[in-house]
């Protein structure tokens, strides 16, 4: 990825350009010390003067009213705020009419920013004051007062905090009067510019110490650059939060959100005093000290999937290379490319007006359909369909271009969604709510409606990332998610009215990804690379999970690497310096998954015997229990030395009725309530009571016996025997009450138990006979 820069031969401004701002993806406004405000139309390469400012007004900052703001979009989007060295700010319409001028600060007013909703404006100045204004220009409050100039300011994504500079310090000040401010020394020189990403919630700062730094919202340093030759005079996040640009003297740098640099350009610009990204994130404009306005387009983005490598060579053309035979195809587009995604055998390209769907089998005839809203901010793909996110909403399309659904939830904001917050599978869509980061909304992709009872999934603390597995039927869909403590959890998407079971399967995990074709999950934690060959093991045998995990040292990937994708048996990882590295895992677990999905149990056993790995046998054991295949489960547990479980499976196989066997399989997986419910539903009351006795759930056993008026003496007898074995006396009031009126006779009890088993066996035999006779008919 790099920047293709454009400079006019002669500058349009006669003096230093102090600020620039985009109104649309092709229209830019620039302000200069020559007192002119110029409008640049990039479609027709035309520049016109909009405003001639008074001779004593030198502009310092410009910020257009946010288009995503609620309310009267058409009217309000036409306004921008212009700040000046005379301490005033001006609300100016796109036509150049000054709607209002307000005296705001003593000395120069150095920066002014609208919040993301467009409901408030913050200004800072040489007088050290931070002021909040209404959108009509009325003063709401003076948030802070310092003895040094405040050079730059930014809103937090939720618009309830302000980030501003004070010398070498960065300060985050909440709008609530009683809330405490967060302050830290960020640089060794005066900080000149800051920005706070709406999507990634990361903070960017540039200073006179010639460094740029990336921080999280708590003030923790995530990245610090090497010193540049000159002070950093401008920094700016792209709208999607994935990229940022940094400006200095004759320097323009494009960087990834983690800090490493994609490209460095050395244009003849003087100091780049202000940088602005277009809303679609494809181009950046810079205000130059020598009177120029520099334009730079992001090109040479790359996408990889299996044997295909695709590059964006120009704004409207892509190159497709098949690495196996070196065949090259060129794809041309009518409009500039904004977003693209390559996965599951399809390339999706969103331009400013249209969406192109290519099959990797045929690059010549794409399917093309028009887009309602131009700026697509996110594309996600599953095997059967893909998802587009734009300013208007979320849309799920088939690869034939048919709109399947458009999911919505209360308070949905599409401008802040990214790949960490949204996950798509063949039948489900998961979206983490930005308003409440503990909540994930689950949708059915076919209807666009919320799954289950319509209530979202809620975790106890904030969720950082969510991912749905990509293979298997809808009823087996699983969601993995990372929370703020970097714990990794897994839960079933289809709850079917039951309470959601959530299992923790990893700690200190900072990145994870599902395989594209099988239910294998990989992640990085501390200095280890971990692969969960069968994460669903937690649903059938929690103790077995540790045996189904592969782990290896990950120090070669450096500090805080990120998993890019997990295709086939290859995992792509991006290191902190931006380089891509690849690691491979054993192909055998994926083959095992394929055998099991096709019910090839004999093939699966042969594979495990051939490979002779404990992890593979452990996976097979869990898969067999999940599929209720007791013979295979017995073999697999024997192979990993779990003799107690082999014996229990033998006991299950000896049970007379199918209902009993199913109940004990549920119990094997730790589902006590489900196991008891299955027995009660089959009218096997004694077996349900005995299950609770075996688990020492005495109160529940007695409650069942009393409720169904049977085997009260059995429960009391086993309870008495249990207490006698431990030399204890009865203290439970319930048992004391029933012991008085119940005679314990072990011979009678034994006879009743045998009768219950005989009755169960007889019922099971009659069921078999009736099913056989119905077959013969």
N, C-alpha and C positions, 0 to 999 in steps of 0.2 A: 504494500500500500504506500502511495506517495501523493504529494501535492503537485498539481500542474498549475503554475502561477502565470498570471496575466497582468502586465503593466502597460499603460498607454505610453506612447513616445513622449508626449508632453503632458504634464499634470493639468487637470482641469481647475484645481485650486491654486491660488497664487501664494498662499502661506501654508504653514503646518496644518494638517488635517487632525483634528482632536478626537473625533468620534464618528462611528458608523452604526447603522441599524437597518435590518431588513423589515419590510412591511409584508412582502410576499416572497416566494422563492426566486422571483426574477426582478424584484424591485428593491432598491437600496437607497437610503438617504445618508448623506455625508455632511458634516459640519466642519468649518475651518476657521482659522484666525483671520481669514480675509472677509469674515462676517457673512459668508454665503452658506445657505443650505441647498445642496444639489440633490436632484432625484436622478438615479441611474436606472434606466430600463435595459436590462441585459438581453431581452429578446430582439430588440431593434437597435441595440448599441447606441442609445440616445441618452444625452445628459442635459437636463434643464435646471435652471435656477428656480427654486420654490420660494425661498425667503431671503431677503436682504436684511440682516440684523443691524441694529443701531451700532454706530462706530465704537461705542464704549462697551459693547457686549462681546466677550470672547467665549465661545462655547467650550464646555468641559466634558459633557456627557450627553448621550442620547439613548432613550429606551422606548421602543414602541409598545403600545398597550397590547397585552397578551390576547391572541385570537381565541384561545381556549376559554377565556373568561366567560362567566355566565352573564346573563342580562342582555342588553341590546347590542348584540354582536356587531351588526352592520355599522352602527354609529360609532361605538367605542373603539373598534379596531382601527378607525381612521385617525386616531390621535397618538401623538408621541410626546414625551416629556423631554425638554431641552434645558440643561442646566448651564449656568454661566459664571464667569469670573466676578461678576458684580454682586453675587450672593442671591440672585433671583433664579427661579425656575419658571419656564414657560410651557403651557399646554398648547401644542401646535397641531392643527389639522393637516392632513396629507396635502391639501390644496395650498397650504402655506399660511393660512389665517391663524394668527395668534389668538387663541380662545381666552387665555387668561395668563397673567403674569403675577407672580407672588414673590414678595421679598422674604427670603427664608433664612439666610445666614449672614453674619457679619464676615466680611472677607469673601473669598471665592467659595462658590458652591461646587464641590469637586465631583460628586456622583449622585445620581438619582435612579431608583429602580422601582418599577411596579411589582407588586406581589403576583403570584401565579394566577390568582383569581381575579386580579384587576380591581380589587376593592380598596387597596391602600397603596400609598407611595412612601418610600423612605428616601430621605436626603441626608447627605453628610457634607461637612465643609471644613474650611481652614480654622473655624472657631472651635473645632473639637466637638461640635454638637451632632447628635443623631436624632432626627425628627421624623415623626410619622404624620402623614397627611391623608385626608380622604381623597377619593378619586376626583372630586370637584375642586381640590386645592385648599380645603379648610384644615387648619392645624389640629391634630388630635392630641399629640403628646410630644414632649421632648424626652426621648428614651434614655439618653446618656449625655454626659458633659465631660470632656477631657481637656487637658492643657495642651495637647499636641494636635495637629491637623489629622483628620480622618480621611484617608485618600480613596478608600474603596469600601463598598458595602454590597451585601447579597442577602436574599431571603432564604429561609429554610424551606424545604419542599412542602411542609404543611402550613407555611405562612404564619407560624406562631413564634418564630425566633428570628433574630437579626444577627448576621455575621458582619463584623467590621474590623478595620485595622486601627491600631494605635501605636505608632512607632514600630517597634520590632514585635509587638504583641498582636495576637488575634483574640478577639472577644466574641463569644456567642451570648447574646442577651435575649432572654425570653420577653415577650410583650407583657406578660403578667407582672404587675408591680412587685409582688412579694417574692417572685422566683429569683433564684441566685444565678448570676452570670458565670459562664465558664471562660477562663482567661489563661492563656499560656504563651510563653516565648516561642515564636515560630521560626524566626530568622535572625541572622546576625547583622542584617541591615534593615533599613526602613522598608516596610511592606508597601508595595505600590498598587497591587491588584489582587482581588480575590474573586472566586466564583464558587457557587454551591450547586451541585447537580440535582435537578428535580427527580431524576429516575434512580440514579445509583446512590444518592444521599452522601456523596463524597465531596470534600472541600479541596479547592485548588488555590494555591497562593504563589505569587512571584514577588521578588524583592530586590533591593539594591545590593544584596550579597551575591547576585548573579545566579541564584538557584530558584528552581520551582519545586514545590513540595505538594504531595497529596496526603490528605488527612481524612480520618473518618469523622463522624459527627460528634464524637466524644473527645476530639483533640489528640487522638493517637496517630503518630506518624506512620504512614504506609509506604511512602516513597520520597526520597530526596535526590534530586539530580546532581550531577557533577557541575561545578561552577562554569558558567558561560563567560564569554569575553566581556560582555557588557551587562548592566542591570536589566532585569526582566520587566518590561513596561506594560505587558498585557497578557492576560490568560483568559480562556473561555472554554466552557464545556459545550460539546455538541448536544443537540436536543435529546438524543437517545441515551446519553450518559456513557457511551462506549468509547468515545474519543474526546480529546481536548487539543486545543492549539495554544501555542506559547509564542509571544512576540518579543523581540529585542532589537538592538541596532543592527540593521541589515540582516535580520534573522527571523525566519518563520519555521516553527517546528510543529510536527504532527505527532501526537502521542496516544498510546493506549491508556485506558482508565487506570491501569495498575502502575503507570508511570513511564514505562520504557518507550523509546522513541521509534516511530515508524519511518519518519523522513525528516530531513533538515534541508531547508532551502535558504539560499543566501542572496535575496533580491536586493537591488539598489533602491532602498526605501527610506534610509535614515531610520530613526526609531519608530517601531510600530506601536503606536500609543493606545490603540483600541482594536479589539478583535470581535467580530460578530459572526455567528453561524446562521446559515439559512435554516428555516424550519424543517426542511427535509434532510438536513445533515450531509448534503452532498458538496456544499461549497462554503467557503469562508471568505470574509472580507476584512481588510486591515486598513486602519487609518495611519497614514505614513507622515513622518516628520518633514519630508521634502515636498509635500503637497500632493503626492500621488494617493490613489486608493488602489490597493492591491487586491486582486481576486484570485482565489486558489480553489481548484476542483480536486476532490478526492478521487484518485484513479488507482488502477492496478490492485484492486481488491481481489482476493483469491478464495475459491471454494474447492474443496476436495471431497470426493466420495468414491470409494473403491478404486476403479481404474481411471476415473475421470478427474482432470484438473481444469478448472475454469478461471479465466482472468478477465477483469474489466479493463480493457486496453485504453478505451476512450470513454467519454461520457455516454455514447450511444452504441458502443460495440463491444462484444465479448468474444474471447477466443476459447474454444473447447478443445482440449487435447486428451486423446486416449493414450495413456502411457504404455499400453501393451503393444500397440502397432504404430504408435506415433502419428496416428491420423489426426488432422486438425480441421475443425469447422469454425467458421466465423458467423456470429449471430449479430444482425444489425437491428436497431430499434429506431422508431420514429422520434421518440422523446428520450430525455436523459434517464438513465437507470438510477433509481433511488435505493432499492433494496432487492436482495436476491437470496435464495436458499437452495441448496442441492442435497437431496436425501431421498431414500426410498425409490430410486429409479426415476426421479423427476427433478427438473430444474424449474423453479418458480422465480420469475423476474417481474418486479413491480416498477414501472416507469411513472412519470408524473401524471399520466392520464390512463394507462392501461396495465393489465396484468397478462403476462405471457406464461403459458404452461407447456414446457417441453418434456417429452419422454426421452430418456437416455438411449432408447432404441432408434429414435428418429429425430434428428436435429433440424430437419427441413420444414416441417409443417407444425408450428406451435398452435395451441389453442389460445385465442386472444379474446379477452372481454374488457369492457370499460370499467373504470373505477369511479365510485361516487365521489370520494374525497381523494385529493391528489397524494397526500403525504402518508404513505404506508410506513409505519414505524416498526412493525414486527411481522415476520413470517415464521410459522412453525409447521412442520410436516409430520404426518403419520403415514402408515402404509396405505390407507384408503382415502385420505383427504388431507387438506391443508388449511391453515388458519391465517387470516390477514387481520391486522389491527391498524386502524387509521383514526383520524380525529373524530369520525362519526360513530364508530363502534367496533365490535368484534364479529368477524364473519368466517364461517366454515364453508369451504367449497370442496366439491368433488374434483378429481383430476380431469373430469370432463367439463369443468367450468360451471357446474350447477350449484347454486347457493343451497346449502343443506339447512343451516340454521344461523341465527344471530343471537347468541346468549347475552343476557343482561342481568345485572343485579343492582340493588339499591345503592346509590351514590357512586356508581361506576365511573372511573376516569381512565380513558384509554391512553392519554398522553404520558402516563407514568408507568405503563406496563413494559416489562422486559422479559428476557428468556428465563431468568431465575424465578420470576413470579408466576409464569404461565407454563403449563405443560399439557400436551395434547397426545391422546392415544386414539385407537380406532373407534372407541365407543364412549370415551370420557374426556372431559376437559376440566383441569384444575386451575383456579386463579386465586392467588393470595391477595387479600384485600389490603389496599394501602392505608385506608382509614383505620383499620384495626388489624395490625400485622400478625395477630394470633389466629386469624380466621382464614380458612380456605373454602372457596365456593366450588362445589363439584357439579358439573353439568353433564347431561346426556347430549352427545354431539348430534344425534339424529333429530331431536326435538328442540334443543336449546334450553330445555327446562332443567331446574335444579333436581339433582338425584334424590331418591329416598323420600323423606318427609319434608323436603324443601328447606331444611335447616343446614347452614354451613358447618363444616368441621371446625372445631375450636380447640386449640392447643393451650397449654398453661402459660407459655411465654412466646415471645415474638419468633416468627418463622422467617428464615433467610432465603431458603431455596426449596422448590418442590419439583418432583419428577415422577411421571407415571411410567410403569413398565409398558413395553410396546407389543408384547406377544401374548397369546392365550385368549380364551373367551372372556366376555364382559364380566361374568360372575367371579372370575379369578383376578380381576384387575387390582393391582396394588399401587399404592402411592408411597414413595420414599420422600422424606423431608428433613432438612437441617434446621435446627433452631439456633437461637442467639448464643446458647452455650456450646454450639458446635456438636451437639448430640445428634446422631442419625437415627431416625425412627421409620418404621414401616407400618402401614395400616391398609385395610381392605377398603376399596372404594364403594362397593355394593354392600351396604349395611343390612338391608332387608329387615328394617324395623328393630334390629338389635342394637344394643349399646356398642359404640365404636371401640374396637380393641386396638390399642396402639402398643407396639413393642419397640423398645430401644435395642438397636443391633450394633451401635458403634458410638464411640466417644472421641472428642477432639478431631472430628472429621471436618475438613474445610472445603472439600469439593467432591462431587459424586456424579455418576452417570449410569443409566441403564444401557444394556446392550440393545442394538437396534432390532435383533431378531429373536433373542431368547431372554428368559427371565433371570439374567445374571446381572449383578450390580457391582460396580467398582467404585473405589473411593481412595482419597489420600488423607492420612491422619498422622500427625507428628512427622516422623521420618519414615513412614511405612506406606507402601502401596498395597491395598487390600482388595480382594475379590470375594464377594459372597456368591458362591456358585448356585445356591438355592436359598434365597432369603426367606421364602415361605416356610422353611423348616420351623420357624418360631411358632407357627400355627399348629404343628403336629407334635413336635418334640423339642422344647427350648434347649434342653441339655445337649442336643446334637448339633446346634448351630455352630459352635466353636470348631467342630470337626469338619464342617463344610466350607471353611474359609481358607483361602490361599493368601499368604502374606509374604512380602519381600521388601528389602531395604529400598528407600526412595530418595536417599541423599543425593543421588546423581541428578535429580530433577531440580535441585536448589531449594531456596526458601519460598514458601507459599506458591507452588505451581498450581495450575488450573487444568482440569480435564476438559478437553475440547469436545471429543466424541469417543464412542466405543462401538466400532463397527467390526463385525465378525469376531476374530480373536485379537484384533489390534486396537490398542488404546492410544489416542493422540493426546499429548500433554503439552501445555505451553509453560515454559519456564519463566522465571521472573524477568529475565532479560529479553523476553519476547520470542526466543527461538522455540521451534516445535521439535519435540522428541517423541519417539514412538516406543511402546513396549508391547510385547505379545504375551498372551496367556495361553494355557494349554487348550487345544481344540476339543479335547475329549468331553468336558462338561457340556458344551454346546451340542455335541453329538448325542450325549445321554438325554438331554432335554428333547431333542428331535424324536428319539426312540420312544420316550414316555408319552409325548403328545400323540404319537401314532399307535399307542398301546403295545409297543414291541418289547414286552418285558423280558422275553428270552434273549433278544438281541442285547438289551441293556445289561443283563447278567453276564453275557459273554464278553461285552466290552469291559466291564469292571474286572473280570478275571484276566483279561488280556493286559489291561493297564496296571493292575495291582497297586492301586493308590487308595489309601484310607479315605481321603476326601471324596473320591468318587463313590466308594461304597456307602459312605455316610449320606451323600446326596440321594443315592438310590433308595436307602432305607427310608428317608423322609418322604420321597416321592411315592414309594409303595404304600406307606401309611396313609398319605393324603388321598391316594386312589383306592384305599381299602383292599389292596392286594397283599394278603397276609403271608402267602408262601414266599413271595419275593422279599417282603419285609423281614421275614425270619432268616432268610439266606444272608441278606445284607447286614443285619444286626450281628449275626454270628461271625461274619467276616471282620467286623470291627471290634469284636470281643465284648459286646454288650449282652452278656449271658442272661442277666435278670430280665431284659426286655424280650429275649427269645422265649424264655419261660412264660412270660405274661402273654405273649402272642399265642403260644401253645394252649394256654388256658382259654383264651378268647376263641380259638378254633374249636375247643371242646364244648363250648356253650351250645345248648340245644336249638335255640331260635335265632333267626336272623336279627330280630329286634335287640336281643341281648348282646349279640356280637357288635352291632352298630353302636350301641350305648357304651360298651367297653372300649371301642375304638375312639370314641369321643373322649372318654375318661383318660385314655392313653395320651391324648394330646393336651390334657389338662383342662378340658371343658366339662367341669363337674355339673354345672347347672343344665347344660344341653344334654348331658348323659342321663341325668335324672328325668328330665322332661321327656326324653325318648322312651324311657321305660314306662313312665306313667301314661303316656299316650297309647302305648301298646297294652295297657292294663296289666302290666307286670309289677303289681304293687309290692309284693314281697322283695323282688329283686331291687327295686328302688330303695326300699328300707335297708336291705342288706348292704347296698352300695354306700349309704351314709354311715352304717355301722363300721364297715371296713375302713372308712376314712375318719372314724372317731367323731363324726358330726352327730353327736348324741341327741341334741335338741331337735335337729331336723328329722332324725330317724323317728323320734317319739311323736313329733307333730304329724308325720305322715301316717304312722300306725293309728293314732287317735282319730285322725280325720277319716281314714278309710275303715276304721273299726276292725282292724286285723293285726295280728302279730305284736300287740302291746307287750305280751309276756315275753316274746322273743327279744325285743329291744331291752326290756328290764333285765332279762337273764344275761345277755351279753354285757350290759352295763355293769352288773354285779360281778361278773367274772373278771372284767377289766379292772375294777376297783380292788378286788381280792388279790389279783396278780401283783398289784403295786402296794398292797397293804394300806389302802386309803378307805375313808368312810364317805358315805354319800352326803353331799351338801346341797345338791341341786334340788330346789323346792319342788319342781315339776316331777322329778323322778321319785322323790319322797312321797308325794301325793298319790302317784299311780302304783307304787310298790305295795302300799297298804291293801289295795283291793285286787291285786293280781297274784296268783299262785304260780311260782316258777317250778315247772316240772320238765327237766331236760329231755326225758323220753318223749313226752308229748310234743315238745318243741321240735325235736329231731324228726319225728313222724310228720309234723306239719310241713317242715322244710322239704322233706323228700316228696311229699305229696305235691307241693308247689312246683318242684322241678319236673316231676312226672307229668303234671298238667301242662307245663310249658312245652315239654317234649312232644306230648300228644297233639297240642295245638299246632306246633311246628310241622309235625308229620301230616296232619290233616290239610294244612295249607299247601304242602308239597303235592299231596295226592290230588287236591282240587285243581292245582295249576297243571298237573300232568294230564288229568282227564280232560281239561278244557283244550289242551293242545291236540289230543286225539280226536276231539269232536271236529 
